[in-house]
């Protein structure tokens, strides 16, 4: 079957990354976490005490930021590396979460990350999740999925995740952070979060991980089959033309 690009967009704490990682493993595709890229940029500015609201500083510092994903042999997942350092755990904390949406609104940051994302996907066979993958990064992706869930359920998921990491945070703080990120992501001028016209919506409020995977995997198989049929039809049409 043909290799395709799968774009998964949606709100924070909808399980996009988990779904994308598991799907990539199942398909033997490459997984690219676009959100981790923006988190890495945010972590860079914060750890170096740099004012990301200052455009001159952003323009000076962006060329110094190098992000890549390397396979973690233990977890079998791709870890995020910033300038050669594994920052996978460091970028997932609440402190970065409080600033990442604001950093993501910066035009020059988005342009740099989108260019890098497109470069990473030249060979197709990738699953990428984020907020503008199906609209800005890969508008021609063969399969687009838009994930959402009840805000209360999303907050509970995020709270449990942070607690498991030992973060000292309250449920109210998590709810406020998610609401702020939703607002910033949906209203920013540069590539706002929005559902692509041809995206398939997955509300996973009451779906188990297994149910979600079955739903998405079936969509992938249908799309890959249709792509194969279309290619064969074109090939047959060309052969018939050559015979005339």
N, C-alpha and C positions, 0 to 999 in steps of 0.2 A: 504493500500500500504506500501511497505517496506520503511524504513527510509534510506536516503542516505547522502553522504558527497558531498557538492557542493563547488568547488574551483574556485574562481574568481581572475584572475591575470590581470595585465596590467600596463600601464604607469601612472604616476602621473596625477591627475586632469582629469581622464576619467570618474569619477562618480562611481568608483568601490564600495566605501563604501556606498553611497546612494542606489545603486542597491542592494547590499548585505543586508543592513538593511531592506529595503522594502520587499525583497524576503523572508527573514527570518520571518518577521511579517506575511506575507501572508500564509506561510507554517506552521507557529507555530514552527519554528526551532530556534535553538540558533544561534546568530550571534557573530562571533569573529573577531575583527578588528586587524589583525596582524600588520598593519602599526602603529596603536596606541601604540602597545607594544614597537616598536623601537623608537617611539617618546617619550614614557615615559622614556626609558633608556637614551635617549639623554637629556631630560629635567633633569634627575637626575644628570648627569655629569655636565651639565651647571649650574644648580642652586646651586651645591656644589663646583663650581669652580675647577673641577677635569679635569686633562688632559687625555682625552680618547685615545690619541695617544700613551700613555705610557702603555705598555702591563702589567707591574707589577701592576699598579693602577687598570686597568680593572679587573684583576684576583682577586684582593683584594675586590673590590667594588661590583662585580656582585652578590655574595651570599647575599648581603645586599638589593638587589633590589627585591621587591615583587609586582607583577602586577596581578590584577584581574579585572573582569568586573561585575558591579552591576547594576541592573535595576533602571533607573530613573523613578519614578512613574508619573512624570509630562509629560516628553517627550515620555515615553514608550520605550526608547532606552537604550542600555547598556552604562554606563559611565565608563571611564578608571580610575582606582584607583592605585596610586603608594604609597606603604607602608602605606595604610590606608587612604590616602588623595585623594579626587576627583580632578584629574588634567585634566579633559576632555577639558576645555577651554584653560588652560595654554599650552598644548602641540600642539595646532593648529596654533600658531602664526608663523610669517615669521622667527623669530629668530631660532626656533627649526627646521623649514624647511631647513634652510641654513646648518644645521649640520647633520641632520638625515641620509642622504645617506652615509656620511662618517662613522658614527657610525655603520651603517648597514653592512659595509664591514668588520668589525672586526669579525674574525672567532669565537672567544669565545662568543661574543654577539649573533651571529646567532645560534650557537649550543644551547645556553641556551634558546633562544626564540622558536626555533623549538621543543625542548624537551617539553617546556611548552604548546605549541600549540597542540602537539600530545596528551598530557595528558588531555587537555580540551575536546578532541573530542572522547573519548572512547565509548560514547553511540551513536555515529553518530548523525543524525538529526541536522546537523550544516551547516551553510553557513560561509565560511571564505574567506576574500579577502586579497590580498597582491601582491607580485611579484614572489614568488617561491612556492606558495601553491600547484599548480598542478604538479610541477617538483620535489621539494625537500621535502615538508612537507607531502603532500598526493598524491604520484604518482599513487596510486590505487583508487583515488576518482572516484565515479561513473559518475560525470558530471564535466567537466572542461570548463571554459569560459575564453577567453582572450579578454579583452576590450582595445580598442584603439580609438583615435580620432585625427583630424587634430591639429597640434601643436598650430596654431593660436587660434583655438576655445578653446583648453585646457587652454591657457594663459588667454583668456577672462573670462572663468569660474572662474579660480583661482583668478583673479584680483577682480572680483565682490564679491567673497566670502570674501576676505580680507578686501575690502572696507566696506562691511556690518558689519564687526567686528571692524571697526574703525582703522584698521592698516594703517599707513602712508607709503605707498609703491607705486612705479610707475609701469606702464605696462612693461617698459624695465627691471626693476629689477625682475619682475615675470617671464618674458620670459627667462632671463638669468638663474634664479634659476631652472626652469623646464628643460632647456637644460643641465645644469650641473648634475641635479639629474638623468636624462635619461642616460647620459653618464656613470656616476658612477654605477648606478643600472645595466646597461647592460654589463659593462666590469669588474665588480668586480670578484675576483677569487672564493669567497665563495657564492654559490647559486645565480648566476647572473639572472637578469630578462630575461626570454625567454619563448616563447610559447611552451607549451607541444605538442607533436606530435598529441595527440588525443583531443586537445582543440578545441572548436568551437569559431571562431572569431566574435566579435561584435564590429563593427565600428559605434559608436553612434554619429558621427559628426553632423548628421542631424536628429537624432531620438529624439522624445520627451520622457519624463520619462515614459509615458503610453505605448508608442510603444516598448520601451526597456523591460518593465515589461512583456508585452504580449509575446514578443519574447522569453525571458528567461523562463517564467512560462510554456510555451508550451514545451520547451525543457525538463524541469523538469518532467512534466507529462508523456512525451514520455519515458524518461529514467526510471521513477518509474514503468511504465506499463511494460516495457521490463524486468526490474528486477523481477517483479512479475511473468511474463510468464516463465522466465528461472527457477525460484525457483519451480514453479508448474510442469514444465517439468521434473526437476530432481526428484521431489517427486514422480511423476507418474512413472518415470523410476525405482526408487527404489522399489515402490510397485509391479511393474510387475516382477522385479527380485525376490522379496520375494515369489511371487506366483509360480515361476518355481520350 
